[in-house]
Each structure stands twice: as C-alpha cells, then as structure tokens.
Amino acid sequence: MKQIKLMERIDQLTRLEATGTPLELALRLGISKTKLYRIINVMKDLDAPLEYDINLQSYIYAKDVGFKFGFFTDNTTSDTLHPHAG
C-alpha cells in the first residue's frame, strides 16, 4: 500500500513537472534514492512513459497517460447503460 501511495505522489509531481532531481525527490518522499529508482522501475514496468528531463530537472511523461490505482465507481457507465433508470 505504501508503494502505491508513493507512486501516486510521484505521478502527481511528474504531472506538475516538479519532481526535482532524483535526490531531491527521494528526500521529499522520505525514501532512499535506491528505493526511488526501484519504484520508478516498477512504474516503467507498468508502462509509464517516465523520463528524466535534464533541462527541467524533473521527471516528465514522454506522452499523455492516465494513472489510477484503487477502486472507484463510474457513474457514467450506469447512466449510459440505464438512461431512464431512477
């Protein structure tokens, strides 16, 4: 669960292009640089197009992606399937 929360935070900071350097990001997250690289590798294994931009000094996504862990209800699906329900 903790690793998922870290991935969500990395995702949030990456979208803002505000991760800082790997060392700064690790410090911000309260983890070692080694653990940070492990989590980033897991994200890449899950097809995150994560790259480090040396000019921005931040991780970025090479293309637009969505990222969501956990369960949620999708109200639009039930409305679409049953437009006259309720």
VEXDREN-2710 file (C-alpha; in Angstrom, 1 decimal):
% VEXDREN-2710
k/r/px/py/pz
1/MET/0.0/0.0/0.0
2/LYS/2.8/2.4/0.9
3/GLN/4.5/1.8/-2.5
4/ILE/1.2/2.6/-4.3
5/LYS/0.9/5.9/-2.3
6/LEU/4.5/6.7/-3.3
7/MET/3.7/6.0/-7.0
8/GLU/0.6/8.3/-6.8
9/ARG/2.8/11.1/-5.3
10/ILE/5.5/10.6/-8.0
11/ASP/2.8/10.7/-10.6
12/GLN/1.3/13.9/-9.2
13/LEU/4.7/15.7/-9.1
14/THR/5.6/14.4/-12.5
15/ARG/2.4/15.9/-14.0
16/LEU/3.4/19.2/-12.4
17/GLU/7.0/18.7/-13.7
18/ALA/8.1/19.4/-10.2
19/THR/9.9/16.3/-9.0
20/GLY/13.3/18.0/-8.8
21/THR/16.4/15.8/-9.2
22/PRO/16.2/12.1/-8.1
23/LEU/18.0/13.0/-4.9
24/GLU/15.6/15.9/-4.2
25/LEU/12.6/13.7/-4.9
26/ALA/13.8/10.9/-2.7
27/LEU/14.3/13.4/0.2
28/ARG/10.9/14.9/-0.4
29/LEU/9.3/11.4/-0.3
30/GLY/11.4/10.3/2.7
31/ILE/12.9/7.4/1.0
32/SER/16.4/6.4/-0.3
33/LYS/17.5/7.1/-3.8
34/THR/17.8/3.4/-4.4
35/LYS/14.1/2.8/-3.3
36/LEU/13.1/5.7/-5.6
37/TYR/14.8/4.1/-8.6
38/ARG/13.1/0.8/-7.7
39/ILE/9.6/2.4/-7.6
40/ILE/10.3/4.3/-10.9
41/ASN/11.3/0.9/-12.5
42/VAL/8.1/-0.6/-11.3
43/MET/6.2/2.3/-12.8
44/LYS/8.0/1.8/-16.1
45/ASP/7.2/-1.9/-16.0
46/LEU/3.6/-0.8/-15.7
47/ASP/4.1/1.2/-19.0
48/ALA/4.6/4.6/-17.5
49/PRO/6.5/6.7/-20.2
50/LEU/8.6/8.2/-17.4
51/GLU/11.7/10.1/-18.4
52/TYR/14.1/12.5/-16.6
53/ASP/14.4/15.9/-18.3
54/ILE/17.8/17.3/-17.5
55/ASN/16.7/20.8/-18.6
56/LEU/13.6/20.9/-16.4
57/GLN/15.4/18.9/-13.6
58/SER/12.2/16.9/-13.3
59/TYR/10.8/13.6/-14.3
60/ILE/8.2/14.0/-17.1
61/TYR/5.9/11.8/-19.1
62/ALA/7.0/11.4/-22.7
63/LYS/3.3/11.2/-23.7
64/ASP/0.0/11.8/-22.0
65/VAL/-1.1/9.0/-19.8
66/GLY/-3.7/8.4/-17.1
67/PHE/-2.7/6.8/-13.8
68/LYS/-5.1/5.4/-11.2
69/PHE/-4.8/2.7/-8.5
70/GLY/-7.7/1.5/-6.4
71/PHE/-11.4/1.0/-6.9
72/PHE/-13.9/3.7/-7.8
73/THR/-17.4/3.8/-9.1
74/ASP/-18.1/5.1/-12.6
75/ASN/-21.5/6.7/-12.5
76/THR/-21.4/7.5/-16.2
77/THR/-21.4/3.8/-17.1
78/SER/-24.6/3.1/-15.2
79/ASP/-26.2/6.2/-16.7
80/THR/-25.2/5.1/-20.1
81/LEU/-26.5/1.6/-19.6
82/HIS/-29.7/2.6/-17.9
83/PRO/-30.5/6.2/-19.1
84/HIS/-34.1/6.1/-17.9
85/ALA/-33.4/4.4/-14.5
86/GLY/-34.2/6.1/-11.3
END
